[in-house]
């Protein structure tokens, strides 16, 4: 990861190592396919987002503005085969 960080910084732009890069390096070294890295990345983000939403619902005043909307796009299509 340090070599990749140095080379990317020299050729493109500074690329600091973060937890996602470290996770990718470990999974690569262990022989996991790239898709496994994507899945583990998503699992971590879902856990954090879930905790954030739970905290908002239980501890804070809701920040979302709710208002009625009316759909004005294309009419619904039949999903039955024609």
C-alpha positions as CSV (number, residue, x, y, z in Angstrom):
1,X,0.0,0.0,0.0
2,X,2.8,2.4,0.8
3,X,4.3,1.7,-2.7
4,X,1.0,2.3,-4.4
5,X,0.5,5.5,-2.3
6,X,3.9,6.8,-3.4
7,X,3.5,5.9,-7.0
8,X,0.0,7.4,-7.3
9,X,1.1,10.6,-5.6
10,X,4.0,10.9,-8.0
11,X,2.0,10.3,-11.2
12,X,-1.5,11.5,-10.4
13,X,-2.3,13.1,-7.1
14,X,-1.8,12.5,-3.4
15,X,-3.5,9.3,-2.4
16,X,-3.4,8.8,1.3
17,X,-3.9,5.3,2.7
18,X,-7.2,4.9,4.5
19,X,-9.1,2.0,5.9
20,X,-10.6,1.1,2.5
21,X,-7.2,0.9,0.9
22,X,-5.8,-1.1,3.7
23,X,-8.8,-3.5,3.5
24,X,-8.2,-3.9,-0.2
25,X,-4.6,-4.7,0.3
26,X,-5.2,-7.3,2.9
27,X,-8.0,-9.0,0.9
28,X,-5.7,-9.0,-2.2
29,X,-2.9,-10.6,-0.2
30,X,-5.3,-13.2,1.0
31,X,-6.3,-14.0,-2.5
32,X,-9.9,-12.7,-2.4
33,X,-11.5,-11.6,-5.7
34,X,-12.2,-7.8,-6.1
35,X,-15.9,-8.4,-5.7
36,X,-15.3,-9.6,-2.1
37,X,-13.7,-6.2,-1.4
38,X,-16.7,-4.4,-2.7
39,X,-19.1,-6.5,-0.6
40,X,-17.1,-6.0,2.6
41,X,-16.9,-2.3,1.9
42,X,-20.7,-2.1,1.6
43,X,-21.2,-4.1,4.8
44,X,-19.2,-1.6,6.7
45,X,-21.0,1.4,5.2
46,X,-24.4,-0.2,5.9
47,X,-23.6,-0.7,9.6
48,X,-22.5,2.9,10.0
49,X,-25.5,4.3,8.1
50,X,-27.8,2.1,10.2
51,X,-26.3,3.4,13.4
52,X,-26.6,7.0,12.2
53,X,-30.3,6.6,11.3
54,X,-31.1,4.8,14.6
55,X,-29.4,7.7,16.5
56,X,-31.3,10.3,14.6
57,X,-34.6,8.6,15.3
58,X,-34.0,8.0,19.0
59,X,-31.9,11.0,20.1
60,X,-32.4,14.0,17.8
61,X,-35.1,16.1,16.3
62,X,-35.8,14.7,12.8
63,X,-34.0,16.7,10.2
64,X,-36.0,15.5,7.2
65,X,-38.6,17.8,5.7
66,X,-41.7,15.9,4.6
67,X,-44.2,17.3,2.2
68,X,-46.8,15.9,-0.2
69,X,-45.7,15.3,-3.8
70,X,-47.5,14.2,-6.9
71,X,-45.8,12.1,-9.6
72,X,-46.0,13.8,-13.0
73,X,-43.9,11.5,-15.0
74,X,-44.8,8.8,-17.6
75,X,-47.9,6.8,-16.8
76,X,-47.4,3.3,-15.4
77,X,-46.8,0.5,-17.8
78,X,-48.3,-3.0,-17.7
79,X,-45.7,-5.6,-16.7
80,X,-47.6,-8.4,-18.3
81,X,-46.1,-9.7,-21.6
82,X,-47.8,-8.4,-24.7
